[in-house]
């Protein structure tokens, strides 16, 4: 039996849960010390399996149904659970309510014995193992001490010492992302240009933070340097789902497409079409920055969970520094949702998970837009701890408030939802969909009401309205069960009113008006559409100045890789002589064999190694396009 899932509708942070959990929330165990571990074996990389599945689906027709994707989503959520006891309960619940494919089932069941032992000992995640809370805390303190020494070494320009301390910190505390992320950047194309080593570090970050768009971007760029195209495309597609407005995504996909078209990166025609399709998807509505041909590959500063963030680590002068590609270098345009005006003072109601990411914290910048055009920024006011509700303030956005319904919803009541579902696919203008209230609030649905109006990622925080234009609820999640289809879930307006009243936020209740027998949704849309806005959230990055001291500056940008795509920044390419292996070629000779009798001479064909004349035994030739590993077009 396939159970139900509740998924957050904030595009960029969609999360599937195997039980009735409000979108954006995680178990209490996430309050324990920091982070994530890979539940799979050491050599397992989900991108390997997903890339393999994509290639197979191209050959054998449409991909398998959703359950495999559900397993990936479950594993991502599972990795964020710190307590072994909570992780065991989540695993048992998932296995009891789902039927994954045999290969996934075998892998998940193999986790249980070790997990049960760790749960009995009251252990918590410690990298890929489990340990006592005391051991985890001691490791965290020691890692913090080593990172402090690394900063001091960087301040005195002793970069080798700084890197050495970072490596020690990474080994001491496998839960921390900071050291692994910085070491990945140090070895990336923006640093030492050792992509094989950088991949190792970024994979460690992804194991502990699987929904980290900054780490996914950096890992994808390193995999492209290693000619691991299929893996890189898995990462880039994941970024499109997590942070579709990320500026670096547009730059790097555009550059990949142009370099492949010019045959400076060798891709098959099928691979080129994949890149083109993905690039067109993010640039179709014009809201994502497309690539600047005068810029190189753009890496991203560390994105760390709230447990590792330091309040004052991003100086104001860095936050305000901008470039013609990538926007604000110290911010990640992460994701988006919907909000609607509730007061003449400019208060907007939305979901908490829209403006406060469960892993990375509150938004650094909240931008509001209508009709595809950014109009103003908003500030965070408050959120509700037990309800997925939040209020933001944008006095500069002129809107007519939407009144909240004073009465509870009725089953069968006609409703419409307004929001901004997946703008990269269906455009960035407001959308309206209609339906009826299918189910009244109850505990199984976290006291939310059920509706059959179609809801998609990006609708989170949008209003559910009746035929008079009064708000009946706030779109919050989607309820999926494979034999009944997609249903939306919304927090009732009466609950939202209680929250606003407790917080002292002004709002108005709708007057009791007789609803028309046949809803005129075009009229309702005209009445309230200007009060519904798209919310785009940018999250801060961390350790910007520290990274700046460890990496070279390219032009006006740090974290820009201007290496030549043909030689991957090495200034040399493999020798093009057929059969040359590390500067050695095999020369064919006919050797005369001893012939004691009087018969004809006998010969044996032998192959003798000889230094390649073209590369003079080096195995490498000068790059035909550049002199020093730098792209001549970017000078």
BELPEVEN-V428617 format. One record per residue. N is the residue number from 1. OMEGA is omega in whole degrees, -180 to 180 (none if undefined). D_LAST is the distance of its C-alpha to the last C-alpha in whole Angstrom. Layout:
n: (N | N)
omega: (OMEGA | OMEGA)
d_last: (D_LAST | D_LAST)
//
This chain:
n: (1 | 2 | 3 | 4 | 5 | 6 | 7 | 8 | 9 | 10 | 11 | 12 | 13 | 14 | 15 | 16 | 17 | 18 | 19 | 20 | 21 | 22 | 23 | 24 | 25 | 26 | 27 | 28 | 29 | 30 | 31 | 32 | 33 | 34 | 35 | 36 | 37 | 38 | 39 | 40 | 41 | 42 | 43 | 44 | 45 | 46 | 47 | 48 | 49 | 50 | 51 | 52 | 53 | 54 | 55 | 56 | 57 | 58 | 59 | 60 | 61 | 62 | 63 | 64 | 65 | 66 | 67 | 68 | 69 | 70 | 71 | 72 | 73 | 74 | 75 | 76 | 77 | 78 | 79 | 80 | 81 | 82 | 83 | 84 | 85 | 86 | 87 | 88 | 89 | 90 | 91 | 92 | 93 | 94 | 95 | 96 | 97 | 98 | 99 | 100 | 101 | 102 | 103 | 104 | 105 | 106 | 107 | 108 | 109 | 110 | 111 | 112 | 113 | 114 | 115 | 116 | 117 | 118 | 119 | 120 | 121 | 122 | 123 | 124 | 125 | 126 | 127 | 128 | 129 | 130 | 131 | 132 | 133 | 134 | 135 | 136 | 137 | 138 | 139 | 140 | 141 | 142 | 143 | 144 | 145 | 146 | 147 | 148 | 149 | 150 | 151 | 152 | 153 | 154 | 155 | 156 | 157 | 158 | 159 | 160 | 161 | 162 | 163 | 164 | 165 | 166 | 167 | 168 | 169 | 170 | 171 | 172 | 173 | 174 | 175 | 176 | 177 | 178 | 179 | 180 | 181 | 182 | 183 | 184 | 185 | 186 | 187 | 188 | 189 | 190 | 191 | 192 | 193 | 194 | 195 | 196 | 197 | 198 | 199 | 200 | 201 | 202 | 203 | 204 | 205 | 206 | 207 | 208 | 209 | 210 | 211 | 212 | 213 | 214 | 215 | 216 | 217 | 218 | 219 | 220 | 221 | 222 | 223 | 224 | 225 | 226 | 227 | 228 | 229 | 230 | 231 | 232 | 233 | 234 | 235 | 236 | 237 | 238 | 239 | 240 | 241 | 242 | 243 | 244 | 245 | 246 | 247 | 248 | 249 | 250 | 251 | 252 | 253 | 254 | 255 | 256 | 257 | 258 | 259 | 260 | 261 | 262 | 263 | 264 | 265 | 266 | 267 | 268 | 269 | 270 | 271 | 272 | 273 | 274 | 275 | 276 | 277 | 278 | 279 | 280 | 281 | 282 | 283 | 284 | 285 | 286 | 287 | 288 | 289 | 290 | 291 | 292 | 293 | 294 | 295 | 296 | 297 | 298 | 299 | 300 | 301 | 302 | 303 | 304 | 305 | 306 | 307 | 308 | 309 | 310 | 311 | 312 | 313 | 314 | 315 | 316 | 317 | 318 | 319 | 320 | 321 | 322 | 323 | 324 | 325 | 326 | 327 | 328 | 329 | 330 | 331 | 332 | 333 | 334 | 335 | 336 | 337 | 338 | 339 | 340 | 341 | 342 | 343 | 344 | 345 | 346 | 347 | 348 | 349 | 350 | 351 | 352 | 353 | 354 | 355 | 356 | 357 | 358 | 359 | 360 | 361 | 362 | 363 | 364 | 365 | 366 | 367 | 368 | 369 | 370 | 371 | 372 | 373 | 374 | 375 | 376 | 377 | 378 | 379 | 380 | 381 | 382 | 383 | 384 | 385 | 386 | 387 | 388 | 389 | 390 | 391 | 392 | 393 | 394 | 395 | 396 | 397 | 398 | 399 | 400 | 401 | 402 | 403 | 404 | 405 | 406 | 407 | 408 | 409 | 410 | 411 | 412 | 413 | 414 | 415 | 416 | 417 | 418 | 419 | 420 | 421 | 422 | 423 | 424 | 425 | 426 | 427 | 428 | 429 | 430 | 431 | 432 | 433 | 434 | 435 | 436 | 437 | 438 | 439 | 440 | 441 | 442 | 443 | 444 | 445 | 446 | 447 | 448 | 449 | 450 | 451 | 452 | 453 | 454 | 455 | 456 | 457 | 458 | 459 | 460 | 461 | 462 | 463 | 464 | 465 | 466 | 467 | 468 | 469 | 470 | 471 | 472 | 473 | 474 | 475 | 476 | 477 | 478 | 479 | 480 | 481 | 482 | 483 | 484 | 485 | 486 | 487 | 488 | 489 | 490 | 491 | 492 | 493 | 494 | 495 | 496 | 497 | 498 | 499 | 500 | 501 | 502 | 503 | 504 | 505 | 506 | 507 | 508 | 509 | 510 | 511 | 512 | 513 | 514 | 515 | 516 | 517 | 518 | 519 | 520 | 521 | 522 | 523 | 524 | 525 | 526 | 527 | 528 | 529 | 530 | 531 | 532 | 533 | 534 | 535 | 536 | 537 | 538 | 539 | 540 | 541 | 542 | 543 | 544 | 545 | 546 | 547 | 548 | 549 | 550 | 551 | 552 | 553 | 554 | 555 | 556 | 557 | 558 | 559 | 560 | 561 | 562 | 563 | 564 | 565 | 566 | 567 | 568 | 569 | 570 | 571 | 572 | 573 | 574 | 575 | 576 | 577 | 578 | 579 | 580 | 581 | 582 | 583 | 584 | 585 | 586 | 587 | 588 | 589 | 590 | 591 | 592 | 593 | 594 | 595 | 596 | 597 | 598 | 599 | 600 | 601 | 602 | 603 | 604 | 605 | 606 | 607 | 608 | 609 | 610 | 611 | 612 | 613 | 614 | 615 | 616 | 617 | 618 | 619 | 620 | 621 | 622 | 623 | 624 | 625 | 626 | 627 | 628 | 629 | 630 | 631 | 632 | 633 | 634 | 635)
omega: (178 | -177 | -178 | 179 | 170 | -176 | 175 | -175 | 178 | -173 | -176 | 177 | -179 | -177 | 177 | 179 | -179 | 178 | -173 | -180 | -180 | -179 | 178 | -179 | 173 | -179 | -180 | -177 | 179 | 177 | 177 | -177 | -161 | 92 | -155 | 175 | -179 | -179 | -177 | 178 | -174 | -174 | -177 | 173 | -179 | -179 | 176 | -177 | -178 | 178 | 178 | 179 | -179 | 180 | -179 | -178 | 177 | -177 | -171 | 179 | -175 | 180 | 179 | -180 | -168 | -173 | 177 | 178 | 177 | 179 | 178 | 179 | 179 | -178 | 176 | 180 | -179 | -179 | -178 | 180 | -174 | -177 | 178 | 180 | 179 | 179 | 178 | 179 | 179 | -180 | -180 | 180 | -180 | -179 | -179 | -173 | -178 | 178 | 178 | 179 | -176 | -178 | 177 | -180 | 179 | -179 | -179 | 179 | 179 | 180 | -166 | -177 | 179 | 180 | 179 | 179 | 180 | 179 | 179 | -180 | -179 | -179 | -180 | -179 | 176 | -172 | 180 | 179 | 179 | -177 | 178 | 180 | 180 | 180 | -180 | 179 | 179 | 179 | 179 | 179 | -180 | 178 | 178 | 179 | -180 | 179 | 176 | 176 | 179 | 177 | 180 | 179 | 178 | 178 | 179 | 176 | 175 | -171 | -180 | 177 | -180 | 180 | 178 | 178 | 178 | 179 | 178 | 179 | 179 | -180 | -176 | -174 | -179 | 178 | -175 | 177 | -167 | -175 | -179 | -179 | -178 | 178 | 175 | 178 | 180 | -177 | -178 | 177 | 177 | -179 | -176 | -179 | 173 | -172 | 180 | 178 | 178 | 179 | 180 | -178 | -179 | 176 | 176 | 179 | -178 | 178 | -176 | -178 | -171 | 179 | -176 | -175 | 180 | 179 | 179 | 179 | -179 | 179 | 180 | 180 | 179 | 179 | 175 | 178 | 180 | -179 | 178 | -171 | -175 | 177 | -179 | -180 | 175 | 179 | -177 | 176 | 179 | 178 | 180 | 178 | -175 | -175 | -173 | -180 | -178 | -174 | -179 | 179 | 178 | -180 | -173 | 176 | 178 | 178 | 178 | -180 | -178 | 179 | 178 | 178 | 180 | 180 | 173 | 168 | -174 | 176 | 174 | 179 | 179 | 179 | 177 | 180 | 177 | -180 | -179 | -179 | -179 | 180 | 178 | -179 | -178 | -176 | -174 | -176 | 175 | -177 | 177 | 180 | 175 | -172 | 173 | -177 | 179 | 179 | -179 | 177 | -177 | 173 | -173 | 176 | -178 | 172 | -172 | 177 | -176 | -179 | -179 | -178 | 176 | -171 | -172 | -173 | 177 | -179 | -176 | -177 | 176 | -178 | -177 | -178 | -177 | 178 | -179 | 171 | 175 | 177 | 178 | -173 | -176 | 178 | 174 | 176 | -161 | -171 | -176 | 179 | -176 | 173 | 178 | -174 | 179 | -180 | 177 | 179 | 179 | 175 | 178 | 179 | 179 | 175 | 176 | -176 | 175 | -174 | -180 | -177 | -176 | -178 | -171 | 172 | -175 | 178 | 174 | 177 | 177 | -180 | 179 | -179 | 174 | 177 | 176 | -178 | 179 | -175 | -177 | 174 | -179 | 176 | 178 | 180 | -177 | 175 | -178 | -174 | -174 | 176 | -179 | -178 | 176 | 177 | 174 | -175 | 178 | -177 | -177 | -179 | -178 | -178 | 170 | -177 | 172 | -179 | 178 | 179 | -178 | -176 | 177 | -180 | 177 | 176 | -177 | -178 | 179 | -179 | 172 | 174 | 177 | -179 | -176 | -178 | 173 | -177 | -180 | 180 | -172 | 177 | -171 | 178 | -176 | 178 | 177 | 173 | -173 | 178 | 177 | 173 | -176 | -177 | -180 | -179 | 171 | -173 | -178 | 179 | 179 | 179 | 174 | 177 | -174 | 179 | -178 | 173 | -176 | 179 | -176 | 177 | -176 | 179 | -177 | 178 | -179 | -179 | 167 | -173 | 174 | -174 | 175 | -178 | 177 | -178 | 177 | -178 | -179 | 179 | -173 | -173 | 175 | -177 | -174 | 170 | -164 | 179 | 176 | 175 | -174 | 174 | 178 | 176 | -178 | 174 | -177 | -180 | -180 | 176 | 178 | 179 | 177 | 178 | -179 | 180 | 179 | -178 | -179 | 180 | 180 | 176 | 180 | 176 | -179 | 174 | 178 | -179 | 178 | -180 | 178 | -179 | 176 | -177 | 174 | -173 | 176 | 179 | 178 | 179 | 179 | -177 | -170 | -172 | -179 | 179 | -180 | -174 | 172 | 179 | 174 | -173 | 173 | 179 | -178 | 170 | -172 | 173 | -176 | -178 | 179 | 178 | 180 | -179 | -177 | -175 | 176 | 178 | 179 | -178 | -179 | -174 | 167 | -177 | 172 | 178 | -179 | -176 | 178 | -177 | -179 | -177 | 180 | 176 | -177 | -178 | 177 | 176 | 179 | 179 | -175 | 178 | -180 | 178 | 179 | 179 | -179 | 176 | -178 | 176 | 179 | 180 | -178 | 178 | 175 | -178 | 179 | 180 | 177 | -179 | -177 | -179 | -178 | -179 | -180 | 180 | 179 | -178 | 176 | 179 | 178 | 178 | -177 | 177 | -179 | 179 | 179 | -178 | -177 | -179 | 178 | 175 | -177 | -177 | -179 | 176 | 176 | 179 | -179 | -175 | -175 | 179 | -172 | -180 | -180 | 180 | -178 | -179 | -177 | -178 | none)
d_last: (60 | 56 | 56 | 55 | 51 | 50 | 47 | 45 | 43 | 40 | 38 | 35 | 38 | 41 | 43 | 46 | 49 | 52 | 54 | 55 | 52 | 51 | 47 | 45 | 47 | 48 | 51 | 52 | 51 | 47 | 48 | 48 | 46 | 42 | 41 | 41 | 42 | 42 | 45 | 44 | 44 | 42 | 40 | 40 | 37 | 38 | 35 | 36 | 39 | 38 | 35 | 38 | 40 | 38 | 38 | 41 | 42 | 40 | 42 | 45 | 45 | 45 | 44 | 47 | 48 | 47 | 49 | 46 | 43 | 46 | 46 | 42 | 43 | 46 | 44 | 41 | 44 | 46 | 43 | 43 | 47 | 48 | 52 | 53 | 56 | 54 | 52 | 55 | 56 | 53 | 53 | 57 | 57 | 54 | 56 | 59 | 58 | 55 | 55 | 52 | 52 | 53 | 50 | 49 | 53 | 53 | 50 | 51 | 55 | 53 | 52 | 55 | 57 | 55 | 54 | 58 | 58 | 55 | 57 | 60 | 59 | 57 | 54 | 50 | 47 | 46 | 42 | 44 | 47 | 50 | 51 | 53 | 52 | 53 | 51 | 48 | 48 | 48 | 45 | 43 | 44 | 43 | 40 | 40 | 41 | 38 | 35 | 36 | 36 | 33 | 32 | 34 | 32 | 28 | 30 | 30 | 27 | 29 | 27 | 29 | 32 | 30 | 29 | 33 | 35 | 33 | 34 | 37 | 37 | 36 | 39 | 41 | 41 | 40 | 41 | 38 | 34 | 32 | 32 | 31 | 28 | 27 | 27 | 26 | 22 | 22 | 22 | 20 | 17 | 16 | 18 | 19 | 18 | 22 | 23 | 26 | 27 | 25 | 27 | 31 | 30 | 29 | 32 | 34 | 33 | 33 | 37 | 38 | 36 | 36 | 35 | 32 | 29 | 26 | 27 | 28 | 24 | 23 | 25 | 24 | 21 | 22 | 24 | 22 | 20 | 24 | 25 | 27 | 27 | 30 | 30 | 27 | 28 | 31 | 29 | 27 | 30 | 32 | 29 | 30 | 34 | 33 | 30 | 30 | 28 | 25 | 22 | 20 | 22 | 21 | 17 | 18 | 21 | 19 | 16 | 18 | 20 | 17 | 16 | 20 | 21 | 18 | 20 | 17 | 19 | 23 | 25 | 29 | 29 | 31 | 29 | 26 | 29 | 29 | 26 | 26 | 29 | 28 | 25 | 27 | 30 | 28 | 26 | 29 | 31 | 28 | 28 | 25 | 22 | 20 | 16 | 13 | 11 | 8 | 9 | 10 | 14 | 16 | 19 | 22 | 23 | 27 | 30 | 33 | 37 | 39 | 41 | 37 | 36 | 36 | 37 | 35 | 32 | 30 | 30 | 30 | 27 | 25 | 26 | 25 | 22 | 20 | 17 | 16 | 16 | 19 | 21 | 23 | 21 | 24 | 26 | 27 | 28 | 31 | 33 | 36 | 40 | 42 | 44 | 47 | 48 | 52 | 52 | 52 | 50 | 47 | 48 | 47 | 48 | 46 | 46 | 45 | 43 | 41 | 40 | 41 | 39 | 42 | 39 | 36 | 39 | 39 | 36 | 34 | 33 | 36 | 35 | 37 | 37 | 39 | 39 | 35 | 34 | 33 | 36 | 36 | 36 | 39 | 40 | 42 | 46 | 48 | 49 | 52 | 52 | 54 | 53 | 50 | 49 | 47 | 47 | 44 | 44 | 43 | 45 | 42 | 43 | 46 | 48 | 52 | 53 | 54 | 57 | 58 | 61 | 64 | 66 | 64 | 63 | 66 | 65 | 65 | 63 | 61 | 58 | 54 | 51 | 48 | 44 | 41 | 41 | 37 | 36 | 33 | 36 | 38 | 36 | 36 | 39 | 42 | 45 | 48 | 50 | 54 | 57 | 60 | 60 | 61 | 62 | 63 | 62 | 63 | 62 | 60 | 58 | 57 | 60 | 57 | 59 | 58 | 57 | 56 | 53 | 50 | 48 | 44 | 41 | 40 | 44 | 44 | 46 | 47 | 50 | 53 | 56 | 59 | 60 | 61 | 57 | 58 | 56 | 58 | 55 | 51 | 50 | 49 | 49 | 50 | 52 | 52 | 55 | 54 | 58 | 58 | 54 | 52 | 53 | 52 | 53 | 53 | 55 | 58 | 58 | 61 | 59 | 56 | 58 | 60 | 56 | 56 | 59 | 59 | 55 | 57 | 54 | 56 | 56 | 59 | 61 | 62 | 65 | 68 | 67 | 69 | 66 | 66 | 68 | 65 | 62 | 60 | 56 | 54 | 56 | 55 | 52 | 52 | 54 | 51 | 48 | 47 | 47 | 45 | 42 | 39 | 38 | 34 | 34 | 31 | 31 | 30 | 28 | 29 | 28 | 25 | 25 | 26 | 23 | 21 | 23 | 23 | 19 | 16 | 14 | 10 | 9 | 12 | 13 | 15 | 16 | 13 | 12 | 9 | 11 | 11 | 14 | 16 | 16 | 16 | 14 | 17 | 15 | 19 | 21 | 25 | 27 | 27 | 31 | 34 | 35 | 33 | 33 | 32 | 32 | 36 | 37 | 41 | 43 | 46 | 49 | 53 | 55 | 59 | 61 | 64 | 67 | 71 | 73 | 73 | 71 | 67 | 64 | 62 | 58 | 56 | 52 | 50 | 46 | 45 | 42 | 40 | 36 | 34 | 33 | 30 | 28 | 31 | 32 | 29 | 28 | 25 | 23 | 19 | 17 | 17 | 13 | 11 | 12 | 12 | 12 | 8 | 7 | 6 | 6 | 4 | 0)
//
